[in-house]
Amino acid sequence: MTSIGGAELVDWNLAVATATRLVRPGPDVSRDEARAVVAELRRHAKASEEHVRGFTRMATEDVHDTPVLVVDRPGWVRANVAGFREILKPLLEKMQERRGSTPGGAVLGAVGGKVTGVELGMLLSFLSSRVLGQYETFAPATRELPAGENGGGRLLLVAPNIVHVERELDVQPHDFRLWVCLHEETHRTQFTAVPWLRDHLEGEIQSFLGETDVDPMTVLERIREAAQTLVGGRPDGEEDEDGGRSLVELVQTPAQREILGRLTAVMSLLEGHADFVMDGVGPAVVPSVAEIREKFQQRRAKGASRLDMALRKLLGLDAKLRQYRDGERFVSAVVDQVGMDGFNRVWTSPNTLPTKAEIAKPADWVARVHRKAES
């Protein structure tokens, strides 16, 4: 493990090892079946490029700078650890400097790094069996996991999870795999067709992390208050205004919540757009798309075990489900009002992205962006 002036605050290698050890086994498939799934997903990913570009009318010159990788669950874990390590580097360096000036900081850092590594590994093992695909924007290239040469990301398709869900839903495998690829290819199109989008998102994330108070006592106090809220231990007389927030949201500063509002709007746009495109293209190329969509929506709404639902709430994953729903409503409403070309003005600059309020009221975005452009 490399270090920055001493032991790192997160033992990344331990995070990978923990997640890999705890990850659930995938569905039972033979070696030949696995090879066939991988080959078909690659074909579908390639075919999806043309389908998505034609439907969205978004030009993508650098799409081939972003490789498509079909991975298993440990491969998804390794890719995400690399991404976390890259995006969190400025924050961890800042915290490392603060820790280094504390008596006994090096020892505390070594112990804390291992604890955090184990915790991160446990989280990633939980998530690794739930993600079907992911456009990974920030991770650097490695020998195992190549990425775009010119700053592009990589598209991950998690084969065992796709097979697991298609069996669980009892849908046509060929159709389901193409349907998933359409969604993920839309994300790749968003970032390859909109050159400023990656830098904008990274800037917002770094601003969010930059607002993090690195004083350990302050962070512990926020976590204590968050825990009291989540277990119903709020003192009498205080309003339960935070009752619907996840733990992630509850340990934020006011400035971070403002940034999070902007990030939520962008992510709702990206996820909703991908769902809209997936369903828009679907009827022409996925014969059983109506059945797939109905069963998949039921699966999203139903959730799994009580423990799974509790973890989703704690981690804010239920908010991600709302992003799909609210974002798709926004895209659909805007396209109905001004057409696809009118909607595509959303990609003009950061100033034309919808606000969180406009995601809920698409007509307000149309009035702001289109009237301003026409005046």
C-alpha positions in Angstrom: 0.0 0.0 0.0 1.4 3.4 -1.0 1.1 6.2 1.5 0.9 10.0 1.6 3.2 11.1 4.3 2.4 8.0 6.4 -0.4 5.4 6.4 -3.3 6.2 4.2 -6.7 7.0 5.7 -8.2 4.3 3.6 -6.5 0.9 3.0 -7.7 0.5 -0.5 -6.1 -2.9 -1.0 -7.9 -4.1 2.1 -11.2 -2.7 0.8 -10.8 -4.8 -2.4 -9.8 -7.9 -0.5 -12.7 -7.6 2.0 -15.3 -7.0 -0.8 -13.9 -9.9 -2.9 -14.0 -12.2 0.1 -17.6 -11.3 1.0 -19.1 -10.9 -2.4 -21.9 -13.3 -3.1 -21.4 -16.0 -5.8 -23.1 -15.3 -9.1 -25.7 -17.4 -10.8 -24.9 -21.0 -11.7 -23.7 -21.0 -15.4 -21.3 -23.2 -17.3 -18.1 -21.9 -18.8 -19.6 -22.0 -22.3 -22.7 -20.2 -21.1 -20.6 -17.5 -19.5 -18.6 -17.0 -22.7 -21.8 -16.7 -24.7 -23.2 -14.1 -22.3 -20.0 -12.0 -22.5 -20.0 -12.2 -26.3 -23.7 -11.2 -26.6 -23.3 -8.3 -24.2 -20.4 -7.0 -26.3 -22.5 -7.3 -29.4 -25.4 -5.5 -27.8 -23.2 -2.7 -26.5 -21.9 -2.2 -30.0 -25.4 -2.2 -31.6 -26.7 0.2 -28.9 -24.3 2.9 -30.1 -26.2 3.5 -33.3 -29.7 3.0 -31.7 -29.0 5.6 -29.0 -27.3 8.1 -31.3 -30.2 7.9 -33.8 -32.8 8.4 -31.1 -31.2 11.1 -29.1 -29.6 13.0 -32.1 -26.5 13.5 -30.0 -23.2 13.4 -32.0 -20.5 11.3 -30.4 -17.1 11.6 -32.0 -15.1 10.1 -29.2 -17.2 7.1 -28.3 -14.4 4.7 -29.1 -12.2 6.4 -26.5 -14.4 4.7 -23.9 -14.0 0.9 -23.8 -16.8 -1.5 -22.9 -15.8 -4.0 -20.3 -17.9 -7.0 -19.3 -16.9 -7.8 -15.7 -17.8 -10.1 -12.8 -18.6 -8.8 -9.3 -15.0 -8.6 -8.1 -14.1 -6.8 -11.3 -16.8 -4.2 -10.6 -15.4 -3.8 -7.1 -11.8 -3.2 -8.3 -13.0 -0.7 -10.9 -15.0 1.3 -8.3 -12.2 1.3 -5.7 -10.0 2.8 -8.4 -12.6 5.4 -9.0 -13.1 6.3 -5.4 -9.3 6.5 -4.9 -9.0 9.0 -7.7 -12.0 11.2 -6.9 -11.3 11.3 -3.1 -7.6 11.9 -3.5 -7.7 15.7 -2.8 -9.9 15.3 0.3 -7.8 12.4 1.7 -4.6 14.4 1.2 -6.2 17.3 3.1 -7.2 15.0 5.9 -3.8 13.4 5.9 -2.1 16.7 6.5 -4.4 17.4 9.4 -3.8 13.9 10.9 0.0 14.3 10.5 0.1 17.3 12.8 -1.8 15.3 15.6 0.2 13.5 18.3 0.0 9.8 17.4 -1.6 10.6 14.1 0.5 8.1 12.1 -0.6 5.2 14.4 -4.2 6.4 14.3 -4.1 6.7 10.6 -2.8 3.2 10.1 -5.5 1.7 12.3 -8.2 3.9 11.0 -7.2 3.2 7.4 -7.7 -0.5 7.9 -11.1 0.0 9.6 -12.2 2.2 6.8 -10.9 -0.2 4.3 -13.0 -3.1 5.8 -16.1 -0.9 6.0 -15.7 0.2 2.4 -15.2 -3.4 1.3 -18.4 -4.5 3.1 -20.3 -1.7 1.4 -19.0 -2.6 -2.0 -19.7 -6.3 -1.5 -23.3 -5.4 -0.8 -23.6 -3.2 -3.9 -21.7 -5.5 -6.2 -24.6 -7.9 -6.6 -27.1 -5.1 -7.4 -25.5 -3.1 -10.2 -26.3 -4.2 -13.8 -24.1 -1.6 -15.6 -22.2 1.6 -14.9 -20.5 4.3 -17.0 -17.5 5.0 -14.8 -16.4 8.6 -15.4 -13.3 9.3 -13.3 -11.3 6.1 -12.8 -7.8 5.9 -14.3 -6.7 3.2 -16.6 -5.1 0.0 -15.3 -3.7 -3.1 -17.0 -6.8 -5.0 -15.9 -9.3 -2.2 -16.4 -8.5 0.0 -19.4 -10.1 3.4 -19.8 -10.2 6.1 -22.4 -6.9 7.5 -23.5 -8.1 11.1 -23.8 -9.9 11.4 -20.5 -12.8 9.2 -21.4 -14.3 6.8 -19.0 -15.3 3.1 -19.4 -18.6 1.3 -19.6 -19.0 -1.6 -17.2 -21.5 -4.4 -17.8 -21.8 -6.8 -14.8 -22.6 -10.1 -16.5 -23.6 -12.2 -13.4 -26.0 -9.6 -12.2 -27.6 -9.2 -15.6 -28.1 -13.0 -15.8 -29.4 -13.1 -12.2 -32.1 -10.5 -12.9 -33.2 -11.8 -16.2 -33.8 -15.2 -14.5 -35.5 -13.6 -11.5 -37.9 -11.7 -13.8 -38.3 -14.7 -16.2 -37.9 -12.5 -19.3 -36.3 -13.2 -22.7 -32.5 -13.1 -22.1 -31.6 -11.6 -25.5 -34.1 -8.8 -25.1 -33.2 -8.0 -21.5 -29.5 -7.8 -22.3 -30.0 -5.4 -25.1 -32.4 -3.4 -23.0 -29.8 -3.0 -20.3 -27.1 -2.0 -22.9 -29.4 0.7 -24.3 -29.6 2.3 -20.8 -25.8 2.2 -20.2 -24.9 3.2 -23.7 -27.0 6.3 -23.2 -24.8 7.3 -20.3 -21.7 6.8 -22.5 -23.3 8.9 -25.2 -24.1 11.7 -22.7 -20.4 12.0 -21.7 -18.9 11.6 -25.1 -21.3 14.0 -26.8 -21.1 16.7 -24.1 -17.4 17.5 -23.6 -17.9 19.7 -20.6 -20.1 17.4 -18.6 -17.3 15.3 -17.0 -15.3 18.4 -15.8 -18.5 20.0 -14.5 -19.5 17.0 -12.5 -15.9 16.6 -11.2 -15.9 20.2 -10.2 -19.1 19.9 -8.3 -17.9 16.8 -6.5 -14.6 18.4 -5.5 -16.5 21.5 -4.3 -18.7 19.1 -2.2 -15.7 17.4 -0.8 -13.9 20.7 -0.3 -16.6 21.8 2.1 -16.0 18.7 4.3 -15.0 19.7 7.8 -11.9 17.6 8.5 -12.0 18.1 12.2 -12.7 14.6 13.6 -14.7 15.8 16.6 -17.0 17.8 14.3 -17.6 14.8 12.0 -18.2 12.5 15.0 -20.8 15.0 16.4 -22.6 15.1 13.1 -22.7 11.3 12.9 -24.0 11.2 16.5 -26.8 13.6 15.6 -27.6 11.6 12.5 -27.8 8.4 14.4 -30.2 9.9 16.9 -32.4 11.1 14.1 -32.4 7.7 12.4 -33.3 5.8 15.6 -35.9 8.3 16.7 -33.7 9.8 19.4 -34.3 13.4 18.5 -34.9 15.6 21.6 -38.4 16.5 22.4 -39.7 19.7 20.8 -37.4 19.5 17.7 -38.9 19.3 14.3 -38.3 16.0 12.4 -37.2 17.9 9.3 -34.3 15.4 8.7 -36.4 12.3 9.2 -36.5 11.5 5.5 -32.8 12.0 4.8 -30.2 9.3 4.5 -27.2 9.1 6.7 -25.1 10.4 3.8 -27.2 13.6 3.7 -27.4 14.1 7.5 -23.7 14.5 7.9 -23.4 17.4 5.5 -22.9 21.1 6.0 -25.5 23.6 4.6 -23.1 24.4 1.7 -22.8 20.7 0.9 -26.5 20.4 0.8 -26.7 23.2 -1.7 -24.2 21.4 -3.9 -25.9 18.1 -3.4 -29.1 19.7 -4.7 -27.4 20.6 -8.0 -25.8 17.2 -8.2 -29.2 15.5 -7.6 -30.7 17.5 -10.4 -27.9 16.5 -12.8 -28.1 12.8 -11.8 -31.9 12.8 -12.1 -31.4 14.2 -15.6 -28.8 11.6 -16.6 -30.7 8.7 -15.2 -34.1 9.8 -16.4 -32.7 10.5 -19.9 -31.2 7.0 -20.0 -34.6 5.4 -19.0 -36.4 7.6 -21.5 -34.1 6.6 -24.3 -34.1 2.9 -23.3 -37.9 2.8 -23.5 -38.0 5.0 -26.6 -35.7 2.8 -28.6 -37.0 -0.4 -27.0 -40.2 -1.0 -29.1 -38.2 -1.0 -32.3 -35.5 -3.4 -31.3 -36.6 -5.2 -28.1 -39.8 -7.1 -28.9 -40.7 -7.9 -25.2 -39.8 -4.4 -23.9 -43.3 -3.8 -22.4 -43.1 -7.0 -20.3 -39.5 -6.3 -19.3 -40.3 -2.7 -18.2 -43.4 -3.8 -16.2 -41.6 -6.6 -14.3 -38.5 -4.4 -13.8 -40.5 -1.6 -12.3 -42.3 -4.0 -10.0 -38.9 -5.3 -8.9 -37.7 -1.7 -8.2 -40.8 -0.8 -6.2 -41.0 -4.0 -4.2 -37.3 -4.1 -3.1 -36.0 -7.2 -1.4 -35.7 -8.1 2.3 -36.3 -5.8 5.2 -32.6 -5.6 5.8 -32.0 -4.7 2.1 -34.6 -1.9 2.3 -33.1 -0.6 5.5 -29.6 -0.5 3.9 -31.0 1.2 0.8 -32.6 3.9 3.0 -29.4 4.3 5.0 -27.2 4.6 2.0 -29.5 6.9 0.1 -30.2 4.2 -2.6 -33.9 4.9 -2.4 -33.2 8.5 -3.5 -31.5 7.0 -6.6 -34.7 5.2 -7.5 -36.6 8.5 -7.3 -34.0 10.0 -9.7 -35.0 7.5 -12.3 -38.7 8.3 -11.9 -38.4 12.1 -11.6 -35.8 12.4 -14.3 -37.7 10.4 -16.8 -40.8 12.5 -16.1 -38.8 15.6 -16.7 -37.3 14.4 -20.0 -40.7 13.1 -21.3 -42.5 16.4 -20.4 -39.8 18.5 -22.1 -39.7 16.4 -25.2 -43.5 16.6 -25.4 -43.4 20.4 -25.3 -40.3 21.3 -27.4 -39.3 18.0 -29.2 -36.0 16.2 -29.0 -33.9 19.0 -30.4 -35.5 21.4 -28.0 -34.7 19.1 -25.1 -31.1 18.8 -26.3 -30.5 22.4 -25.4 -30.1 21.0 -21.9 -26.5 20.0 -23.0 -25.5 23.5 -24.1 -23.7 24.5 -20.9 -23.9 24.1 -17.1 -26.3 27.0 -17.1 -28.8 25.1 -19.1 -28.9 22.1 -16.8 -32.2 21.9 -14.8 -32.3 22.8 -11.2 -33.7 20.5 -8.6 -36.9 22.5 -8.6 -37.1 22.4 -12.4 -36.8 18.6 -12.4 -40.1 18.7 -10.6 -41.6 21.4 -12.8 -40.3 20.9 -16.4 -42.3 23.8 -17.7 -40.2 26.2 -15.7 -37.0 24.9 -17.4 -38.6 25.3 -20.8 -39.6 28.8 -19.9 -36.2 29.7 -18.6 -34.0 28.1 -21.3 -36.2 28.6 -24.4 -37.6 32.0 -23.7 -34.1 33.3 -22.9 -32.7 31.8 -26.1 -35.5 33.3 -28.2 -35.4 36.8 -26.6 
